[in-house]
Amino acid sequence: MNSVLFTGHRIDSGDRKETRFPPEAEPIARAVIWQVLAAESRKAPLIGFSGAANGGDILFLEVCRELEIPFQILLALPEPDFIRKSVAPAGANWVARFQALAAMSKPHVMPDNSSQGLWARSNRWMIESALAPKPKDFILLALWDGATGDGPGGTEDMVATARQNGARFIHLDTRKLFIRTARP
């Protein structure tokens, strides 16, 4: 069995200065995630690991569900706090989608979620979780613009840390994927 750990951008909020994942790009993101997971699942059985933030995380988990790939939801914070910080800002539809996924696979919450260095610690914990089943192949699938993040523990940190832990990196470059949906 191969582990696929997903990381990626959340849906852009209306006040975001630099576009990374505009809401209108959701169908594009879903399609490329589906293509990658379908191709990888033809090579070997998969298990998916991801947070469940709005945007890429939830899309990844939904595609896992569609392709009947078992998955684990890994939350850096207790569920109500995680929803408030990382799901609800994109709207009630994303909260409902989170809840549907959480009903299928009870989320695992990181044991130490004190605020100092939370997201960097969460990245390491997620990598350890994806490595725990001793996969034949450890894949990091990243829906990412390739840029330096907004702070420590972002997608850039996850990519670097996973690669140091032997991950095969699949980059879904949002600069190329979302070119037609960029805001003026």
C-alpha positions in Angstrom: 0.0 0.0 0.0 1.2 3.5 -0.8 0.5 6.6 1.4 -0.6 9.8 -0.2 -0.3 12.9 1.9 -2.0 16.0 0.6 -1.1 19.6 1.2 -2.3 22.6 -0.6 -3.9 26.0 -0.6 -7.2 27.0 0.9 -9.8 28.9 -1.1 -8.9 32.5 -1.3 -10.7 34.8 1.0 -12.3 37.9 -0.6 -9.6 40.2 1.0 -6.6 38.1 -0.1 -4.2 40.4 -2.0 -2.4 37.7 -4.0 -4.5 35.1 -5.7 -3.6 31.5 -5.0 -6.8 29.5 -5.2 -9.8 31.5 -6.5 -13.2 29.9 -5.8 -13.9 29.6 -9.5 -10.9 27.3 -9.9 -12.4 24.6 -7.7 -13.5 22.4 -10.7 -10.0 22.5 -12.2 -8.4 21.5 -8.9 -10.8 18.7 -8.4 -10.2 17.4 -11.9 -6.4 17.3 -11.5 -6.5 15.7 -8.1 -8.8 13.1 -9.5 -6.5 12.4 -12.4 -3.5 12.0 -10.2 -5.2 9.7 -7.6 -6.8 7.6 -10.3 -3.5 7.1 -12.0 -1.7 6.3 -8.7 -4.4 3.9 -7.6 -3.9 1.9 -10.8 -0.3 1.3 -9.7 -0.9 0.2 -6.1 -3.6 0.4 -3.4 -3.6 3.8 -1.7 -4.4 5.4 1.6 -4.9 9.1 1.8 -3.9 11.5 4.6 -4.9 15.2 4.8 -6.2 18.0 7.0 -9.7 19.0 6.1 -9.4 22.7 5.5 -11.5 24.4 2.8 -10.1 24.2 -0.6 -7.5 21.6 -1.6 -7.8 19.4 1.5 -11.5 18.9 1.3 -11.3 18.3 -2.5 -8.6 15.7 -2.0 -10.7 13.9 0.6 -13.8 14.0 -1.6 -11.9 12.5 -4.5 -10.6 9.8 -2.2 -14.2 9.0 -1.3 -15.3 9.0 -4.9 -12.4 6.6 -5.9 -13.0 4.5 -2.8 -9.5 5.2 -1.4 -9.5 4.9 2.4 -8.4 8.2 4.1 -7.6 9.7 7.4 -8.4 13.2 8.4 -5.6 14.8 10.5 -6.5 18.0 12.4 -4.0 20.3 14.0 -6.7 21.6 16.4 -9.8 20.2 18.0 -12.6 20.0 15.5 -14.6 23.1 16.6 -11.5 25.3 16.6 -10.3 23.8 13.3 -13.7 24.4 11.6 -13.7 28.0 12.8 -10.1 28.8 11.7 -9.7 26.6 8.6 -13.1 25.7 7.1 -15.8 28.2 8.0 -14.1 31.3 6.4 -15.0 30.0 3.0 -18.7 29.5 3.9 -21.3 27.2 5.1 -21.0 24.9 2.1 -17.4 24.0 3.1 -18.5 23.3 6.7 -21.2 20.9 5.4 -18.6 19.2 3.2 -16.2 18.9 6.1 -18.9 17.4 8.3 -19.9 14.8 5.6 -16.2 13.7 5.4 -15.8 13.7 9.2 -18.8 11.4 9.5 -17.1 8.9 7.2 -13.7 9.0 8.8 -13.5 10.3 12.4 -10.8 13.0 12.4 -7.6 12.4 14.4 -6.5 15.4 16.4 -2.8 16.2 16.9 -2.1 15.5 20.6 -0.1 18.7 21.3 -2.0 21.6 19.7 -0.6 24.5 21.8 -0.2 27.6 19.6 3.6 28.0 19.4 4.8 26.5 16.1 1.4 24.8 15.7 1.4 24.4 11.9 5.0 23.3 11.5 4.4 20.7 14.3 1.2 19.7 12.5 3.2 19.1 9.2 5.7 16.8 11.0 2.8 14.9 12.7 1.0 14.5 9.4 4.1 13.1 7.8 4.7 10.7 10.7 1.1 9.6 10.3 1.5 8.9 6.6 4.7 7.0 7.2 3.2 4.9 10.1 1.6 2.2 7.8 5.1 1.6 6.4 4.1 2.3 2.8 6.0 1.0 -0.2 5.8 4.5 -1.6 5.3 7.8 0.3 3.8 10.4 -2.0 3.3 14.1 -1.2 0.6 15.6 -3.5 0.7 19.4 -3.3 -1.8 21.9 -4.8 0.6 24.8 -4.5 1.8 27.9 -6.2 5.5 27.1 -5.4 5.9 30.4 -3.5 7.1 31.0 0.1 4.2 30.7 2.4 2.4 33.2 4.7 4.3 31.9 7.7 6.0 28.9 9.2 4.2 25.6 8.8 2.7 26.3 5.4 2.8 24.3 2.2 6.4 25.2 1.5 7.4 23.8 4.9 5.4 20.6 4.3 7.0 20.1 0.9 10.5 20.5 2.3 9.9 18.3 5.3 8.2 15.5 3.4 11.0 15.4 0.8 13.5 15.1 3.6 11.5 12.1 4.8 11.7 10.4 1.4 8.4 11.5 -0.2 7.9 11.3 -3.9 6.7 14.8 -4.7 3.8 15.5 -7.1 3.3 19.2 -7.7 0.0 20.5 -8.9 1.2 24.0 -9.8 -1.6 26.5 -9.3 0.2 29.1 -11.3 -0.2 27.0 -14.4 -3.5 25.3 -13.5 -5.4 28.4 -12.6 -4.1 30.8 -15.2 -7.5 31.3 -16.8 -9.2 32.0 -13.5 -6.8 34.6 -12.1 -8.5 37.8 -10.9 -7.6 41.1 -12.6 
